[in-house]
């Protein structure tokens, strides 16, 4: 099975170049093609990739289309497996090898969620990822996805624009009958602090998208309500005492309630199990 690496980038030239250097060290071993989608960066990212990594298939978009850029890259891919990466993330080689071997051997495996850790501190972003499971309802900055499964569930939901789209993908895959595997030992290095202050844009959009996630994947009103309350509590904690940041959370909550989320594809059957498992993890301290 050929591998296609799909990276989305926006105004993070240096981070992207580092990620490409890391990938260049092993791409030949996996016969990997590398696709970079630039979402209209103004920091010279496109020119730098063309100069320093001419082996990359580059899609230079005129504007920032959010996670639709990932979908554009995946549509160009030739591989049967897609490695979906943020521009500041790269997999531990042994983890990628293990994930690819598992995907080759298990036809029901739709995706593998690699566990994000900081390359310097080695701190994990997923304190809840403590034991291997094939029913993992979360994805993050580095995921291996079977291309047929990606296409069946419609890739990332473009209506989200940014944030929560990765976990939405994991839940869609589970709802379409695929397994999503996570092994705590399989790492994707994420060169971004897990405790960094969230932007006002994140507070508004991630809060709205969390409520949409609850509406899309919660089976009963009780689960949807509990999930919404817990998500709001997390957002308020990130907002802190700042009035402007609290307004962003409030706007996100109202948008999530007032605006109907995009419809799920017909291939996804909602049982509520994925959301319930995610809530159990949140209850154990997930953020």
N, C-alpha and C positions, 0 to 999 in steps of 0.2 A: 504494500500500500504506500503510495507516494504521499509525502507530507507537504502541505502548503502552510506557510507561516503568514498570518495576516496581522499587521500592526497598524493601529490608528494613531495619528500624531497631530498635535496642534500646539505650535509655538513652544516646543520643548526640544530644540535642536540638539543640545549637548546630551540630554538624556537619551534621545533617539539614537544618536551616533554610538553611545556606549552600548545600548542594547544590540545594535547591529554588529558591533565588534564581538560581543559575546556569541551571537548567533553564527557569525562567520567561522568560529572555531569548530563547530560541529555540523554545519549544514551539509557538507559533502558526505558525511557518514550516513545521513538519513535521506540523501537524494532530495533535499528540501528546496523548494522554490520559496522566495521571500517576497511578499507583497507589502508595500508601505502605502497607506492612503493618507495623504496630507490634507487636512481640513482647512485649507486657506491660510496657512501660517504666514506671518510677516517677519519672521526672524531668520530667514535664510535657510530654513530646513531643507527645502526642495533642492536648492543649489548644492548644499553640503552633501546630501545623499547622492546626488548625481556625480559629484566629484570623488567622494571617498568610498562609496559602495556602489559601483556601477553594475554589479550583479543583481541589484534589487529591481523588481518590477514596481515602478512608481506610478501612482495615480495622484495627480496634483489637482485638487478640487478648487474651485473659485471661492468657495465660502465654507463656513463651518456648518456641516449638516448633522453634527452629533453622531450617534451610533449608526446612523445610516451609512456612514463611511465604512464601518466594519462590513456591512452587508454588501457594499460595492466591491470591497476587496475579496470577499468570499465568492461573489459571483464570477470573479475573474480567475479563481483558483482551479488548478487541474488535479490537485491531490484528493485522495479519498479520505484523508484526515486533515482537519484544520486545527492549527495551533493559533488560538486567538490571544493576542498580547496587547497590553497597554504599552505605550512607548517608553516607559521607565521600568519594564519588567522583562525578565528572561528566565527560562527554566534551568534548574539544575540538570545537567546532562543525563545523569543516571535516572532521575525522575522521568524525564521525557522518554528514555529508552524503555523503562518499565511500563509507562502508560501506553506507549505505542504497541508493545508486545501484548498487553492485556486487550487492547482494542482489536488486534488481529485475531485473537483467540476466542473472543466473546461477541457473538453477533448481536446480542441484546444490549451491548454497552453503547450508549449514545454519547456519553461525555465523561471526561475525567477532570475534576476540579483540583488543580494544583494549589497547595497551601502557601499563601503569601508570607514571606519573611523578609526582614530588612537585611541587606547584604553585609552591613557593618555590625549592627547590634545583634543580629540573628533573632531578633524579637519577632514572634509570630503575630499576625493580625487576627488570627482565628483561634482564640483561646478555647473555643468550643470544639475544635477539631481534634478530638482525643483518641478516636479509634476508627479503624477502617470500616467503611460501609459502602454498599452499592445503591443506597437510597438517599443520597446526600442532596438536600434542596438548595444548595448555595453554590454560586460560582463567583469568581473575582477577576483579578487582573491577568490570569493565565489559565487557559482552559483548552484541553484537547477535545475536539468534537468531531464525531463522524459526519462527513459532509452530507450523506443522505439524510441523517437525522436533523441536521441543521436546516436543510431545505424543507423537510417535512413539517417542521414547527415554525418556519418563517424567519429563522435567524433571530437577531435582536429586534425587539419591538421599537420601531422608529418613533412612535408617538411619545416614548419616554424621553427622547432626545439624549439625555445623560442620566446616569445613576439608577440603580436597582434593575437595570436591564439584564445584568448578568445573572442575578438570582431569579428573575423572571424566566430566563432561558432554562435554567436548571429545572424549575418547576414545570415548564412546558415539556421538556424532555421526559420527565417522570410521568406527566399526564398523557403523553403519547405512547407510553408503554416501554420506554427505554430505561435502562439503569444509568445512574450518574454515580461514579465511583470517586471516593476520596480516601487517600492513605496519608496519615499525618507525616510520614517520612518523605513524601513526594513534594518537593519544594519548588516554588517559583520565587525568584528574588525580586523584590519590589523596592526600588530605591526611593521610597517616600515614607515619611514617618507615620506609623499607625496612630499616633496621638496628636497629629498636626491639627491646628485649629481649622474647623470647617468654614468655608466661605459662605457669605450670605446667599450666593447663588445655590450652593449645595443645600443649605437649610431649607430654602423654598422648594427647589425642584425635587430633592430626595424625599422630602416630606410628602409632597404631592404624589410622587411615584410609589412611595410606600403604601399610601392609602389605595392607590390603583392596584398595587400588587395584592392587597387584601381583598379587594373587590373581585379581582380576576381569579384568585386561587383559593379563597376561603369558601367552604361549602355551606356553612350555616351562618346565620346572622350573629350568633354568639362568638364564633371564631373570628369573623370579620371585625366585630366590635373590640374583642380582646386584643387582636393584632393591631388595630388602629390606635388603641390606647397605649399599648407598649411602645409602638413606633413614635407616637407623640412625646412620650416621656424621654425617649432617647434623643429626639430632636431638641427638646427643651434643655436637656443636660448639655448638649453641644452649644446651644445658643448662649447660655450663661445669663448674666443680668442685663446685658445690653438691650436697650429698648428696640433699636433698629433690627437687631438679630431676632428678637422675639417676634417682631412684626413679620419677618420673613417666614418664620415657622407658622404663624397664624395664617398668612397668605397661602402657604402650601397646604395647610389643613383644609381651608375653605375651597381651594381649587380641587383638591382631591375629592371632597364631598360633592361639590356642585357640578364638576365636569365628569362625564361618563368616561371610563377608561376605554382604550381601543379593545375591540372584540378579540377573543382568542380564536386561533384557527380551528377548523372543524376537527383536526387530528388530535386535539388536546381534550381529554376528558377530565373534568375537575371532580376529584373525590374529597379534597380537603386534607388528604394525608400529608402532602408535602408542606403545606402551611402549618399543620399541627406539629410536625417534626421541627420546623424552623422555630416555632414558638417555644417548644421544649428547650431548644438550644439557647434562645434568648433568655429564657427563665434561668438557665444555668450561667448567665453572665455574658452572652454574646452582645456585640454592639453593631 
